[in-house]
Amino acid sequence: MAKKETYNLAKGVAFRAIRAFVAGFLATAVTMSIGNISSWADLGTALGNILLSGVVGGISALIMGGDKYFRS
């Protein structure tokens, strides 16, 4: 018979936050899609968009991780 593992809240919160970060990052990155980079100025803009996508993903991760923590 398989032994049932006890629920680890920290692990559940961490996994939820990681999933939310990836989802928020990808959704924002696709929306701001990195198009044609033909100059250094365009590259700077594209990198700024990627950074902004990471910030949005991080905010999503905090919200979803907090939700999991307080609802468990």
MOTA-V646362 format. One record per helix or strand. SS is the DSSP state (a for helix, b for strand). FROM is the first residue (numbers start at 1). LEN is the number of residues. If there is no record, write none. Layout:
BEGIN
SS,FROM,LEN
SS,FROM,LEN
END
This chain:
BEGIN
a,9,23
a,40,32
END
